[in-house]
Amino acid sequence: MKIGFIGLGMMGKGMAANLQKAGHALVVYDLRRAAAEPYLANGAVWADSPKALGEQSEVVFTSLPVPADVEAVVLGPNGLIEGLKPDTAVFDMSTNSVAVVRKINAALAEKNIYMLDSPVSGGPGGAASGKMAIWVGGDEQQFNRYKMVLDAMGDQAAYIGPIGAGTIAKLVHNATTAVVGVALAEVMTMGIKAGVEPLELWEAVRQGATGRQRTFDRLPKFLSSKYDPADFALRLLHKDVSLAVGLGKEVGVPMRLVNLALEELTEAMNRGWSHRDSRVSGLLQVERSGIPPLDCDPAKIQAILDADKS
């Protein structure tokens, strides 16, 4: 397949290389022609503009730093929209904004061109190795049409839903990464300042229940709203977090996120939920957000968990 690829930076360079390894013919464009030289040496064709690239490509992938770059490449002067043929598709693998994704989709749809937001997760190492998630929103038939190409770049290409869904999934994931990173720094500094050697502390806690669990594998009870019977009662977690906050004060370590978590647990306790599972505080956020109570089928949740183990 003749594939256009725009953006040969930290992520794009690995994905483009894997497309070539899979035998696809590439047409490439980057602000720096030097970034394209390795691909040109392996038979890729250089395009002088996004428009020129679109004219030569059956499908196009973009991997760019910020939403404004994607908008300019697709909709700007000499942009892809001026060169792409009807019934072709653009997969944007950048971390974009939902508003920009939908704006581009609407503009391309007027010309019978498909837009699919397809952000990736795996870092530069995953982009190079092909061990990378690709979350795709847009027309499902187009996802299926180009699934083979996506599989050449990542081992976990998944269709998430309509346009914007892939971007939403990526923002959920990366915001979680940010919050967890701050929380880990907070609790580890408490433990270290309280007197435990850092490496021994890390080695120990990574073997606990939370340490062994994938971050998002903590969500089945939240998804199904089934907090009874408790695996670990709210009153017990409230006691433990209270002790952690007390230790932080004792050793002089600020515990902003842990104090916030304690406030959530206290509010849940005040609802009379002390006997319920400790994760029941998630109901408070569901109420605040104004979404309907979650009611995912526990059997379907378990099937997803089991599939990951097989």
For each residue, the residues with C-beta under 8 A, 3 or more apart:
1: 24 25 58 59 149
2: 24 25 26 27 56 57 58
3: 19 24 25 26 27 57 58 59 60 61 149
4: 26 27 28 29 47 53 54 56 57 59 60 61
5: 8 12 15 16 19 26 27 28 29 60 61 62 63
6: 12 28 29 30 50 53 60 61 62 63 64 73 80
7: 11 12 30 62 63 64 69 73 94
8: 5 12 13 16 28 30 35 36 39 63
9: 12 13 30 35 63 64 65
10: 13 124 127
11: 7 14 15 63 93 120 124 127
12: 5 6 7 8 9 15 16 30 63 93 127
13: 8 9 10 16 17 35 38 127 128
14: 11 17 18 124 126 127 128 129
15: 5 11 12 18 19 61 63 93 120 127 153 154
16: 5 8 12 13 19 20 26 28 39 44
17: 13 14 20 21 38 39 128
18: 14 15 21 22 127 128 130 152 153
19: 3 5 15 16 22 24 26 149 152 153
20: 16 17 23 24 26 39 42 43 44
21: 17 18 152
22: 18 19 149 152
23: 20
24: 1 2 3 19 20 149 152
25: 1 2 3 43 44 45
26: 2 3 4 5 16 19 20 39 43 44 45
27: 2 3 4 5 44 45 46 47 53 56 57
28: 4 5 6 8 16 36 39 40 44 45 46 47 53
29: 4 5 6 36 46 47 48 49 50 52 53
30: 6 7 8 9 12 33 35 36
31: 35
32: 35 36
33: 30 36 37 46
34: 37
35: 8 9 13 30 31 32
36: 8 28 29 30 32 33 39 40 44 46
37: 33 34 40 41
38: 13 17 41 42
39: 8 16 17 20 26 28 36 42 44
40: 28 36 37 43 44 45 46
41: 37 38
42: 20 38 39
43: 20 25 26 40
44: 16 20 25 26 27 28 36 39 40
45: 25 26 27 28 40 56
46: 27 28 29 33 36 40
47: 4 27 28 29 50 52 53 56
48: 29 52
49: 29 52 53 78 83
50: 6 29 47 53 54 73 74 76 78 79 80 83
51: 54 55 78 79 80 82 83
52: 29 47 48 49 55 56 78 83
53: 4 6 27 28 29 47 49 50 56 57 60 80 83
54: 4 50 51 57 60 80 81 82 83 84 85 88
55: 51 52 83 84 85
56: 2 4 27 45 47 52 53
57: 2 3 4 27 53 54 60 84 88
58: 1 2 3 88
59: 1 3 4 88 89 90 91 146 149
60: 3 4 5 6 53 54 57 80 84 88 89 90 91
61: 3 4 5 6 15 90 91 92 93 118
62: 5 6 7 70 73 74 90 91 92 93 94
63: 5 6 7 8 9 11 12 15 93 94 120
64: 6 7 9 69 70 73 92 94
65: 9 69 94
66: 69 70 94
67: 70 71 94 96 97 100
68: 71 72 100
69: 7 64 65 66 72 73 94
70: 62 64 66 67 73 74 92 94 96 100 104
71: 67 68 74 75 76 100 103 104
72: 68 69 75 76 79
73: 6 7 50 62 64 69 70 76 79 80
74: 50 62 70 71 79 80 81 90 92 104 107 108 115
75: 71 72 79 80 81 103 104 107
76: 50 71 72 73 79
77:
78: 49 50 51 52 82
79: 50 51 72 73 74 75 76 82 83
80: 6 50 51 53 54 60 73 74 75 83 84 90
81: 54 74 75 84 107 108 111 113
82: 51 54 78 79
83: 49 50 51 52 53 54 55 79 80
84: 54 55 57 60 80 81 88 90 108 111 113
85: 54 55 88 113
86: 111 112 113
87: 112 113 114
88: 54 57 58 59 60 84 85 113 114
89: 59 60 113 114 115 116 139 142 145 146
90: 59 60 61 62 74 80 84 104 108 113 114 115 116
91: 59 60 61 62 116 118 136 146 150
92: 61 62 64 70 74 96 101 104 115 116 117 118 119
93: 11 12 15 61 62 63 118 119 120 134
94: 7 62 63 64 65 66 67 69 70 119
95: 119 167 170 171 174
96: 67 70 92 100 101 117 119 167
97: 67 100 101 167
98: 101 102 164 167 168 171
99: 102 103
100: 67 68 70 71 96 97 103 104
101: 92 96 97 98 104 105 115 117 137 163 164 167
102: 98 99 105 106 163 164
103: 71 75 99 100 106 107
104: 70 71 74 75 90 92 100 101 107 108 115
105: 101 102 108 109 115 117 138 163
106: 102 103 109 110
107: 74 75 81 103 104 110 111
108: 74 81 84 90 104 105 111 113 114 115
109: 105 106 112 113 114 115
110: 106 107
111: 81 84 86 107 108
112: 86 87 109
113: 81 84 85 86 87 88 89 90 108 109
114: 87 88 89 90 108 109 138 139 142
115: 74 89 90 92 101 104 105 108 109 138 163
116: 89 90 91 92 136 137 138 139 142 143 163 166
117: 92 96 101 105 136 137 138 163 164 165 166 167
118: 61 91 92 93 134 135 136 137 138 150 166
119: 92 93 94 95 96 134 135 166 167 169 170
120: 11 15 63 93 126 127 132 133 134 135 153 154 170
121: 126 132 133 135 170 173 174
122: 125 126 127 129 131 132 133 154
123: 126 127
124: 10 11 14 127 128
125: 122 128 129 131
126: 14 120 121 122 123 129 130 131 132 133 154
127: 10 11 12 13 14 15 18 120 122 123 124 132 153
128: 13 14 17 18 124 125
129: 14 122 125 126 132
130: 18 126 152 153 154 155
131: 122 125 126 154 155
132: 120 121 122 126 127 129 153 154 155 156
133: 120 121 122 126 154 156 157 158
134: 93 118 119 120 150 153 154 156 157 158 166
135: 118 119 120 121 158 160 165 166 169 170
136: 91 116 117 118 143 150 157 158 159 160 165 166
137: 101 116 117 118 160 161 162 163 164 165 166 167 168 169
138: 105 114 115 116 117 118 142 143 162 163 166
139: 89 114 116 142 143
140: 143 144 159
141: 144 145
142: 89 114 116 138 139 145 146
143: 116 136 138 139 140 146 147 150 159
144: 140 141 147 159
145: 89 141 142
146: 59 89 91 142 143 149 150
147: 143 144 150 151 157
148: 151 152
149: 1 3 19 22 24 59 146 152 153
150: 91 118 134 136 143 146 147 153 154 157
151: 147 148 154 155 157
152: 18 19 21 22 24 130 148 149
153: 15 18 19 120 127 130 132 134 149 150 157
154: 15 120 122 126 130 131 132 133 134 150 151 157
155: 130 131 132 151
156: 132 133 134
157: 133 134 136 147 150 151 153 154
158: 133 134 135 136
159: 136 140 143 144
160: 135 136 137 165 166 168 169
161: 137 165
162: 137 138 165
163: 101 102 105 115 116 117 137 138
164: 98 101 102 117 137 167 168
165: 117 135 136 137 160 161 162 168 169
166: 116 117 118 119 134 135 136 137 138 160 169 170
167: 95 96 97 98 101 117 119 137 164 170 171
168: 98 137 160 164 165 171 172
169: 119 135 137 160 165 166 172 173
170: 95 119 120 121 135 166 167 173 174
171: 95 98 167 168 174 175
172: 168 169 175 176
173: 121 169 170 176 177
174: 95 121 170 171 177 178
175: 171 172 178 179
176: 172 173 179 180 215 216
177: 173 174 180 181
178: 174 175 181 182
179: 175 176 182 183 257
180: 176 177 183 184 215
181: 177 178 184 185
182: 178 179 185 186 257
183: 179 180 186 187 257 258
184: 180 181 187 188
185: 181 182 188 189
186: 182 183 189 190 253 254 255 256 257 258
187: 183 184 190 191 244 255 258
188: 184 185 191 192 198 201 202
189: 185 186 192 193 253
190: 186 187 193 194 244 247 248 251 253 255 258
191: 187 188 194 196 201 205
192: 188 189 196 197 198 201
193: 189 190 251 252 253
194: 190 191 247 250 251
195:
196: 191 192 200 201
197: 192 200 201
198: 188 192 201 202
199: 202 203
200: 196 197 203 204
201: 188 191 192 196 197 198 204 205
202: 188 198 199 205 206
203: 199 200 206 207
204: 200 201 207 208
205: 191 201 202 208 210 211
206: 202 203 211 212
207: 203 204 211 212
208: 204 205 211 212
209: 212 213
210: 205 213 218
211: 205 206 207 208
212: 206 207 208 209
213: 209 210 217 218
214: 217
215: 176 180 218
216: 176 219
217: 213 214 220 305
218: 210 213 215 222 279
219: 216 222 223
220: 217 223 224 298 301 302 305
221: 224 225 226 227 277 279 280 282
222: 218 219 225 279 282 294
223: 219 220 294 296 301
224: 220 221 294 295 296 297 298 301
225: 221 222 283 286 293 294 295
226: 221 298
227: 221 230 273 276 277 279 280 283
228: 276 277
229: 277
230: 227 233 234 275 276 277 278
231: 277 278
232: 236 237 277 278
233: 230 236 237 274 275 276 277 278
234: 230 237 238 265 268 269 273 274 275 276 277 278 280 281
235: 238 239 269 274 275
236: 232 233 239 240 278
237: 232 233 234 240 241 265 278
238: 234 235 241 242 262 265 266 269 274 278
239: 235 236 242 243
240: 236 237 243 244
241: 237 238 244 245 258 261 262 265
242: 238 239 245 246 262
243: 239 240 246 247
244: 187 190 240 241 247 248 255 258
245: 241 242 248 249 255 258 259 262
246: 242 243 249 250
247: 190 194 243 244 250 251
248: 190 244 245 251 253 254 255 258
249: 245 246 252 255
250: 194 246 247
251: 190 193 194 247 248
252: 193 249
253: 186 189 190 193 248
254: 186 248
255: 186 187 190 244 245 248 249 258 259
256: 186 259 260
257: 179 182 183 186 260 261
258: 183 186 187 190 241 244 245 248 255 261 262
259: 245 255 256 262 263
260: 256 257 263 264
261: 241 257 258 264 265
262: 238 241 242 245 258 259 265 266
263: 259 260 266 267
264: 260 261 267 268 281 284
265: 234 237 238 241 261 262 268 269 278 281
266: 238 262 263 269 270
267: 263 264 270 271 281 284
268: 234 264 265 271 273 280 281 283 284
269: 234 235 238 265 266 272 273 274
270: 266 267
271: 267 268
272: 269
273: 227 234 268 269 276 280 281
274: 233 234 235 238 269
275: 230 233 234 235
276: 227 228 230 233 234 273 280
277: 221 227 228 229 230 231 232 233 234 280
278: 230 231 232 233 234 236 237 238 265 281
279: 218 221 222 227 282
280: 221 227 234 268 273 276 277 283
281: 234 264 265 267 268 273 278 284 285
282: 221 222 279 285 286
283: 225 227 268 280 286 287
284: 264 267 268 281 287 288
285: 281 282 288 289
286: 225 282 283 289 291 293 294
287: 283 284 290
288: 284 285
289: 285 286
290: 287
291: 286 294
292: 295
293: 225 286
294: 222 223 224 225 286 291
295: 224 225 292
296: 223 224 300 301
297: 224 300 301
298: 220 224 226 301 302
299: 302 303
300: 296 297 303 304
301: 220 223 224 296 297 298 304 305
302: 220 298 299 305 306
303: 299 300 306 307
304: 300 301 307 308
305: 217 220 301 302 308 309
306: 302 303 309 310
307: 303 304 310
308: 304 305
309: 305 306
310: 306 307
